[in-house]
C-alpha cells in the first residue's frame, strides 16, 4: 500500500534521513529496543533446585529453550500476586501460538501454606503456561538471594493468618537462561508483548 499524498508532503530531507536509517535498523540485535527494563548481564543466569507443583524435582535445565518469567509470591496474597499473575496470563494469551515458548514460574515464598495441590490449582487458574514451584526454605532462600528478592512474614492473627511482604518484580530470562528484562504490573501489557515477541524471535 502506498500513500502518495503523504510522500508529497514530506520534505526531501526527511526522506533522505529515513533512507539512511534503514540499513541501521537492519543490523539485528544492536537495533533492538526494549520497553521493559533491560537488565541483561546485571544479574546471574537462571539457576535453582526446586520442586514443581506435581512434586517433581526441577532445575533451570528443565526450562532451557523457553522464555522464563520468574515471579515470587504466595497464593494467599490479596493484591499484587493475583494482579501480576492475571497480567502475565493475559500477555501470554496475546502471544497466540508463540506462547508455547513461554513459561511463567511462580515461586512460593510461603511454602508452609502453599501445598502442592494449592500451588497447582492457583497457577492453573491463571494460565496453562504457569507452573508453581516450591522447595525447602534453604532452596527458596538460595534463589531469592540470587535475585535480591526480599520477603518477610507478618504477625499471625488470631486465626493464624498472616501476610507475606515480598518484592513484586518479574525476572525475564532468554532461551539460554540469561537474564534479560525486569518487569512488573506497572508495565502495560503492550510493553510485555512487544518485548516477549522480540525475545522469542532471538536465536537460541
Ligand atoms: Ni503477593
Boltz pocket constraint, residues with backbone or C-beta under 6 A from the ligand:
constraints:
  - pocket:
      binder: B
      contacts: [[A, 72], [A, 73], [A, 74], [A, 77], [A, 78], [A, 79], [A, 80], [A, 81], [A, 82], [A, 164], [A, 166]]
      max_distance: 6.0
